Amino acid sequence: MPFQIRPIAVQVAVTCFFALSIVSWINGLMPFVCCKRALIGAACAYVATALAIRAVNAILIDAMVKSQLKQEEEQNR
């Protein structure tokens, strides 16, 4: 069963947003700088996660199709 892309990517992006903002805040940066860095990091994390999940889904779907074709070939023999 393929994974749903959006919920997983949003969860990773939100986690990265808060992690980056806390790390920036601990390092003594101004709040505006923390926010900008966290937003950019969250956007990058969202895109990277979405692409990774699409790749995993493509691999899973390919494996399911090959498995189904193999079962049909065995039934036709």
Secondary structure, 3 states (H helix, E strand, C coil): CCCCHHHHHHHHHHHHHHHHHHHHHHCCCCHHHHHHHHHHHHHHHHHHHHHHHHHHHHHHHHHHHHHHHHHHHHHHC
